[in-house]
């Protein structure tokens, strides 16, 4: 008998669960890990501002508190409702990305935000969740054997390509890369042919010269700086060189909270966003860095565990896909600040300053 991925989202006993019952099933260990990460973020933003709540720490604390209650509320929503909202969420994400191109706010070399008056929304952050929802729903309705055939690929590939192109045009290469990787991971987990990914990797390698020719000058400079930051130590290579100095100077236990020299003497740029992990390691050392990475590993591992335990394709791909979104954030940000990856402007979840990314992660 051909097995279908389109199975009931809940067993009969689960369908009777109310809001209170679903609240009781929330994993308190993961909630605690998120609270600790959020508190660390507020602490580091307090330090970045030289021991002042303004302008970063107080705003981040308020945003985190609001995002926390939104997270708890969303945890009580029936999974079948998320299934119904998957395609509308994806369409809304595309509309917001198009709106950015038309009326978006320009800042930091790109047009990436929509000014809503009370806050600035970055639609590409919304799309990270919407893309996983839409792909999970698409494969939920496919038979297992169909998901492994080429005939099922054109639509999900198009679903990935459209937002990737729109985000890359802002330009926001880091977020476009996360969207691309996340989409490919969901397709891989859904059962797409493995040889297709090998062929895609080879095609990407062949296309490198074409991609290079289409990149913006500042993007090329980032790649060149990644390969040889010492070539321009006072210019393009300044960020990563100072980041490495700060990381190394922290040692095992760090210099102490509010006592980081590279950060408090303004040697380190973009401290509140891209390079906040560098500030953390300088002040709390290797121990503090490993603690943060351990908390992220706990959250990501739990997401994958939930995915493996799901009885339906939608829940499985949704949990695993969102866990990978968090992983990609952490992996790229840590790779940036340690010089293992080019600087592409990806924040550290729950710790870097920002509203859209914070709400997306929660």
DRENDO-880786 format. One record per residue (C-alpha): residue in three letters; residue number from 1; y, x negated, z. Coordinates in steps of 0.2 Angstrom, whole numbers. Example, Ala and Ser with C-alpha at 12.3 -4.5 7.8 and 13.67 -1.06 7.14 Angstrom:
<vokols>
   r   k     y     x     z
 ALA   1   -22   -62    39
 SER   2    -5   -68    36
</vokols>
This chain:
<vokols>
   r   k     y     x     z
 UNK   1     0     0     0
 UNK   2    17    -7    -4
 UNK   3    27    -9    12
 UNK   4    45    -3    12
 UNK   5    59   -11    21
 UNK   6    67     6    23
 UNK   7    59    11    40
 UNK   8    66    22    54
 UNK   9    80    13    63
 UNK  10    73    19    80
 UNK  11    57    24    87
 UNK  12    58    42    94
 UNK  13    61    36   112
 UNK  14    76    26   106
 UNK  15    83    40    97
 UNK  16    86    49   114
 UNK  17    96    35   121
 UNK  18   113    39   127
 UNK  19   128    28   129
 UNK  20   124    24   147
 UNK  21   107    19   143
 UNK  22   113     8   129
 UNK  23   125     0   141
 UNK  24   111    -4   153
 UNK  25   102   -13   139
 UNK  26   116   -25   135
 UNK  27   111   -43   139
 UNK  28   122   -49   153
 UNK  29   118   -67   151
 UNK  30   126   -66   134
 UNK  31   141   -57   141
 UNK  32   143   -70   154
 UNK  33   142   -84   141
 UNK  34   155   -75   130
 UNK  35   166   -73   146
 UNK  36   165   -92   150
 UNK  37   169   -97   132
 UNK  38   184   -85   132
 UNK  39   190   -93   149
 UNK  40   188  -110   142
 UNK  41   198  -106   128
 UNK  42   212   -99   139
 UNK  43   211  -115   149
 UNK  44   213  -126   134
 UNK  45   227  -117   127
 UNK  46   236  -118   144
 UNK  47   233  -137   143
 UNK  48   239  -138   125
 UNK  49   256  -130   131
 UNK  50   258  -144   144
 UNK  51   253  -132   159
 UNK  52   262  -117   154
 UNK  53   255   -99   150
 UNK  54   267   -97   136
 UNK  55   266   -96   122
 UNK  56   247   -97   119
 UNK  57   237   -95   135
 UNK  58   244   -78   140
 UNK  59   243   -70   123
 UNK  60   225   -77   121
 UNK  61   220   -69   138
 UNK  62   227   -52   133
 UNK  63   218   -53   116
 UNK  64   202   -58   124
 UNK  65   202   -44   137
 UNK  66   206   -31   123
 UNK  67   192   -39   112
 UNK  68   180   -39   126
 UNK  69   182   -20   129
 UNK  70   180   -17   110
 UNK  71   164   -27   110
 UNK  72   157   -17   124
 UNK  73   162     0   115
 UNK  74   154    -6    99
 UNK  75   138   -11   108
 UNK  76   136     8   112
 UNK  77   137    14    94
 UNK  78   120    20    87
 UNK  79   114     7    74
 UNK  80   112    22    61
 UNK  81   131    24    62
 UNK  82   133     6    57
 UNK  83   121     8    42
 UNK  84   132    23    36
 UNK  85   148    13    38
 UNK  86   141    -3    29
 UNK  87   147     1    12
 UNK  88   164     9    17
 UNK  89   167    -7    28
 UNK  90   164   -18    13
 UNK  91   176    -8     2
 UNK  92   189    -8    15
 UNK  93   187   -27    16
 UNK  94   190   -29    -2
 UNK  95   205   -17    -2
 UNK  96   213   -28    12
 UNK  97   209   -44     2
 UNK  98   218   -37   -13
 UNK  99   233   -31    -2
 UNK 100   234   -49     4
 UNK 101   236   -55   -14
 UNK 102   250   -42   -17
 UNK 103   260   -41    -1
 UNK 104   252   -54    11
 UNK 105   262   -65    23
 UNK 106   263   -83    18
 UNK 107   260   -97    30
 UNK 108   251  -114    32
 UNK 109   251  -116    13
 UNK 110   242  -100    10
 UNK 111   244   -81     8
 UNK 112   231   -75    20
 UNK 113   238   -62    32
 UNK 114   244   -44    32
 UNK 115   259   -41    44
 UNK 116   255   -25    53
 UNK 117   270   -26    64
 UNK 118   261   -27    81
 UNK 119   250   -41    74
 UNK 120   245   -51    59
 UNK 121   228   -47    52
 UNK 122   218   -59    42
 UNK 123   207   -48    31
 UNK 124   195   -62    27
 UNK 125   189   -62    45
 UNK 126   185   -43    43
 UNK 127   175   -47    27
 UNK 128   164   -59    36
 UNK 129   156   -44    46
 UNK 130   158   -32    32
 UNK 131   148   -43    19
 UNK 132   134   -45    31
 UNK 133   134   -26    34
 UNK 134   134   -22    16
 UNK 135   120   -34    11
 UNK 136   109   -29    26
 UNK 137   111   -11    20
 UNK 138   107   -15     2
 UNK 139    91   -24     6
 UNK 140    86   -11    19
 UNK 141    84     1     5
 UNK 142    73   -11    -6
 UNK 143    54   -12    -5
 UNK 144    49   -29     1
 UNK 145    42   -34   -16
 UNK 146    57   -29   -25
 UNK 147    69   -40   -14
 UNK 148    59   -55   -21
 UNK 149    62   -51   -39
 UNK 150    77   -57   -50
 UNK 151    81   -39   -54
 UNK 152    87   -36   -36
 UNK 153    99   -50   -37
 UNK 154   114   -46   -48
 UNK 155   122   -33   -36
 UNK 156   121   -43   -20
 UNK 157   127   -59   -30
 UNK 158   142   -49   -36
 UNK 159   145   -42   -18
 UNK 160   146   -60   -12
 UNK 161   156   -67   -27
 UNK 162   170   -55   -27
 UNK 163   177   -58    -9
 UNK 164   173   -77   -11
 UNK 165   184   -78   -26
 UNK 166   198   -67   -18
 UNK 167   198   -78    -2
 UNK 168   197   -95   -12
 UNK 169   213   -89   -21
 UNK 170   223   -87    -5
 UNK 171   219  -102    -4
 UNK 172   207  -103    11
 UNK 173   192  -114     6
 UNK 174   185  -114    23
 UNK 175   183   -95    25
 UNK 176   177   -94     7
 UNK 177   163  -107    11
 UNK 178   158   -97    26
 UNK 179   157   -81    16
 UNK 180   147   -89     2
 UNK 181   134   -97    15
 UNK 182   132   -82    25
 UNK 183   129   -71     9
 UNK 184   116   -84     3
 UNK 185   107   -84    20
 UNK 186   106   -65    20
 UNK 187    98   -65     3
 UNK 188    86   -79     8
 UNK 189    81   -70    23
 UNK 190    78   -54    13
 UNK 191    65   -63     3
 UNK 192    74   -69   -13
 UNK 193    63   -82   -23
 UNK 194    64   -99   -15
 UNK 195    65  -108   -31
 UNK 196    81   -99   -35
 UNK 197    90  -108   -21
 UNK 198    84  -125   -27
 UNK 199    90  -121   -44
 UNK 200   107  -116   -37
 UNK 201   109  -132   -27
 UNK 202   105  -142   -43
 UNK 203   118  -131   -53
 UNK 204   131  -133   -39
 UNK 205   129  -152   -40
 UNK 206   131  -152   -59
 UNK 207   147  -141   -57
 UNK 208   155  -153   -45
 UNK 209   167  -161   -58
 UNK 210   172  -143   -64
 UNK 211   176  -138   -46
 UNK 212   185  -154   -42
 UNK 213   196  -151   -57
 UNK 214   201  -133   -51
 UNK 215   205  -138   -33
 UNK 216   222  -139   -26
 UNK 217   230  -156   -23
 UNK 218   229  -153    -4
 UNK 219   211  -149    -5
 UNK 220   207  -164   -15
 UNK 221   217  -174    -3
 UNK 222   206  -167    11
 UNK 223   190  -173     3
 UNK 224   197  -190    -1
 UNK 225   203  -191    17
 UNK 226   186  -186    23
 UNK 227   178  -200    13
 UNK 228   190  -214    18
 UNK 229   203  -208    32
 UNK 230   209  -226    35
 UNK 231   216  -227    17
 UNK 232   231  -217    23
 UNK 233   231  -219    42
 UNK 234   249  -212    44
 UNK 235   248  -199    31
 UNK 236   233  -189    25
 UNK 237   221  -198    37
 UNK 238   231  -196    52
 UNK 239   223  -180    59
 UNK 240   205  -186    59
 UNK 241   209  -204    65
 UNK 242   218  -197    80
 UNK 243   205  -184    83
 UNK 244   191  -198    84
 UNK 245   202  -208    96
 UNK 246   204  -193   107
 UNK 247   186  -189   107
 UNK 248   181  -207   111
 UNK 249   194  -209   125
 UNK 250   186  -194   134
 UNK 251   171  -204   138
 UNK 252   157  -195   148
 UNK 253   167  -185   161
 UNK 254   184  -185   152
 UNK 255   202  -189   158
 UNK 256   204  -172   168
 UNK 257   212  -156   164
 UNK 258   230  -157   158
 UNK 259   228  -176   158
 UNK 260   224  -179   140
 UNK 261   235  -193   132
 UNK 262   232  -190   114
 UNK 263   236  -171   115
 UNK 264   250  -171   128
 UNK 265   259  -186   119
 UNK 266   258  -176   103
 UNK 267   248  -188    94
 UNK 268   235  -174    89
 UNK 269   241  -161    77
 UNK 270   235  -143    76
 UNK 271   229  -144    94
 UNK 272   229  -125    97
 UNK 273   218  -120    82
 UNK 274   208  -132    72
 UNK 275   207  -147    84
 UNK 276   206  -138   101
 UNK 277   188  -145   103
 UNK 278   195  -163   102
 UNK 279   207  -158   117
 UNK 280   193  -151   127
 UNK 281   182  -167   125
 UNK 282   196  -179   129
 UNK 283   200  -169   145
 UNK 284   182  -165   150
 UNK 285   172  -178   141
 UNK 286   154  -177   133
 UNK 287   149  -166   148
 UNK 288   162  -153   144
 UNK 289   158  -154   125
 UNK 290   140  -152   128
 UNK 291   143  -137   139
 UNK 292   153  -128   126
 UNK 293   140  -132   112
 UNK 294   126  -126   124
 UNK 295   135  -109   127
 UNK 296   137  -107   108
 UNK 297   118  -111   106
 UNK 298   114   -98   118
 UNK 299   124   -85   109
 UNK 300   117   -90    92
 UNK 301    99   -91    98
 UNK 302   100   -74   106
 UNK 303   107   -67    89
 UNK 304    92   -74    80
 UNK 305    80   -68    93
 UNK 306    87   -51    92
 UNK 307    85   -52    73
 UNK 308    67   -57    74
 UNK 309    63   -43    86
 UNK 310    70   -29    75
 UNK 311    58   -16    68
 UNK 312    69   -13    53
 UNK 313    76   -23    39
 UNK 314    94   -18    42
 UNK 315    94   -23    60
 UNK 316    85   -39    56
 UNK 317    97   -45    43
 UNK 318   112   -39    52
 UNK 319   108   -48    68
 UNK 320   103   -64    59
 UNK 321   117   -64    47
 UNK 322   130   -62    61
 UNK 323   122   -76    71
 UNK 324   124   -87    56
 UNK 325   142   -82    54
 UNK 326   145   -89    72
 UNK 327   135  -104    68
 UNK 328   145  -108    53
 UNK 329   161  -107    62
 UNK 330   155  -119    76
 UNK 331   146  -131    64
 UNK 332   161  -133    52
 UNK 333   174  -134    66
 UNK 334   164  -148    75
 UNK 335   160  -157    59
 UNK 336   179  -157    55
 UNK 337   185  -164    71
 UNK 338   171  -177    72
 UNK 339   174  -183    54
 UNK 340   157  -177    48
 UNK 341   165  -164    36
 UNK 342   182  -162    27
 UNK 343   195  -153    36
 UNK 344   195  -135    29
 UNK 345   205  -126    43
 UNK 346   191  -117    52
 UNK 347   194  -112    70
 UNK 348   182  -114    85
 UNK 349   176   -96    90
 UNK 350   183   -89   106
 UNK 351   192  -105   110
 UNK 352   205  -108    96
 UNK 353   221   -98    96
 UNK 354   221   -83    85
 UNK 355   219   -64    85
 UNK 356   209   -59    69
 UNK 357   195   -73    72
 UNK 358   194   -68    90
 UNK 359   191   -50    87
 UNK 360   179   -54    73
 UNK 361   168   -64    84
 UNK 362   168   -52    98
</vokols>
